[in-house]
Amino acid sequence: MTNIITINGSHAAQWDAYVYSHPHATVYHRFAFKRTVEDAYGLASAYLAAFDSTTDRIIGVLPLFKVASIFFGKTLVSIPF
């Protein structure tokens, strides 16, 4: 079974371990990018991770940021810039 949770700082190392091991990950997927965007631009974020409940390991990640646009209103985007 897979569980989806919102990641906080206590899971940052586990998040980054998954990202570093994934062949298609970029610097924008790292947990430090979350903090950088929040601090620099004041955007709220929701970092979601899929966990395999049998192994308690991350099997997928989805970094999201809440942005406001005059064209689209408020929306969640994976990489805001």
ZAGU-336031 format. One record per residue (C-alpha): x, y, z negated; residue number from 1. Coordinates in steps of 0.001 Angstrom, whole numbers, plus 524288, in hexadecimal, padded with zeros to 5 digits. Layout:
<recs>
+-------+-------+-------+-----+
|     X |     Y |     Z | num |
+-------+-------+-------+-----+
|     X |     Y |     Z | NUM |
...
+-------+-------+-------+-----+
</recs>
This chain:
<recs>
+-------+-------+-------+-----+
|     X |     Y |     Z | num |
+-------+-------+-------+-----+
| 80000 | 80000 | 80000 |   1 |
| 80457 | 80DD7 | 802D1 |   2 |
| 80230 | 81944 | 7F9A6 |   3 |
| 8033F | 8278C | 7FDA6 |   4 |
| 807C9 | 83116 | 7F33D |   5 |
| 80BDC | 83F40 | 7F294 |   6 |
| 81A45 | 83FD3 | 7EF50 |   7 |
| 81FA2 | 84898 | 7E4B8 |   8 |
| 82D88 | 84AC5 | 7E011 |   9 |
| 82E03 | 83DDE | 7D8BD |  10 |
| 82D9D | 83677 | 7E5BB |  11 |
| 83724 | 83F62 | 7ED06 |  12 |
| 84261 | 835A0 | 7ECE9 |  13 |
| 839B1 | 82AAE | 7F1DA |  14 |
| 83447 | 833AD | 7FC85 |  15 |
| 841EA | 8378E | 800F6 |  16 |
| 846C0 | 82978 | 800C3 |  17 |
| 83BE5 | 825EE | 80A3A |  18 |
| 83E9C | 831D0 | 812CA |  19 |
| 84D56 | 82F48 | 81345 |  20 |
| 84AFE | 8213E | 8177C |  21 |
| 8411F | 82464 | 82223 |  22 |
| 846E2 | 82593 | 82FDA |  23 |
| 83D74 | 83051 | 83425 |  24 |
| 83E1C | 838E5 | 82806 |  25 |
| 8435A | 846BA | 828C3 |  26 |
| 84802 | 850AE | 81EEB |  27 |
| 83A0B | 855D3 | 81EC7 |  28 |
| 8355D | 84940 | 8186A |  29 |
| 83E61 | 84A87 | 80C97 |  30 |
| 838B0 | 84E1E | 7FF70 |  31 |
| 841BF | 859F0 | 7FE9C |  32 |
| 83AE4 | 85FAD | 80A8C |  33 |
| 82E48 | 85FD0 | 80297 |  34 |
| 83486 | 86833 | 7F829 |  35 |
| 83B10 | 870FF | 80223 |  36 |
| 82E6B | 87407 | 8095F |  37 |
| 826C6 | 875E2 | 7FCC2 |  38 |
| 830FA | 87F41 | 7F75A |  39 |
| 833E8 | 886B3 | 803E9 |  40 |
| 8263D | 887F8 | 8097F |  41 |
| 81D3E | 88572 | 7FDFD |  42 |
| 8161D | 87A85 | 80513 |  43 |
| 80F12 | 87004 | 7FD6C |  44 |
| 812BC | 8621C | 800D4 |  45 |
| 80D96 | 85467 | 7FF9C |  46 |
| 81793 | 849AE | 8019A |  47 |
| 81074 | 83CDD | 8039C |  48 |
| 816CA | 82F88 | 802E7 |  49 |
| 811A4 | 8221C | 80618 |  50 |
| 8160C | 817F9 | 7FC2A |  51 |
| 815FA | 80945 | 7FDD7 |  52 |
| 80F1C | 8052D | 7F156 |  53 |
| 815F6 | 7F807 | 7F0D8 |  54 |
| 823BD | 7FDB9 | 7F135 |  55 |
| 820FF | 80BA6 | 7EC5C |  56 |
| 82939 | 810AE | 7F7B1 |  57 |
| 82630 | 81BF4 | 800BC |  58 |
| 82277 | 81732 | 80E44 |  59 |
| 81EB8 | 82446 | 8145F |  60 |
| 81F0F | 832D3 | 811AB |  61 |
| 81746 | 83EAF | 8160E |  62 |
| 81C24 | 84C33 | 8121D |  63 |
| 81159 | 85666 | 8131A |  64 |
| 81108 | 86521 | 81141 |  65 |
| 80519 | 86DCF | 8102A |  66 |
| 80618 | 8791A | 819BF |  67 |
| 7FCDA | 88406 | 81D6B |  68 |
| 7FB26 | 8887B | 82B6A |  69 |
| 7F2B3 | 89307 | 83141 |  70 |
| 7EF51 | 88971 | 83C1D |  71 |
| 7ED33 | 87CD0 | 83487 |  72 |
| 7EA6C | 88143 | 826A0 |  73 |
| 7F00A | 87933 | 81B89 |  74 |
| 7F581 | 86C2C | 81FA8 |  75 |
| 7FF44 | 861B5 | 81BCA |  76 |
| 80B00 | 85FDA | 8249A |  77 |
| 81623 | 85654 | 823B8 |  78 |
| 82110 | 85FCE | 82732 |  79 |
| 81D11 | 86E19 | 82646 |  80 |
| 827F3 | 873F3 | 82E9C |  81 |
+-------+-------+-------+-----+
</recs>
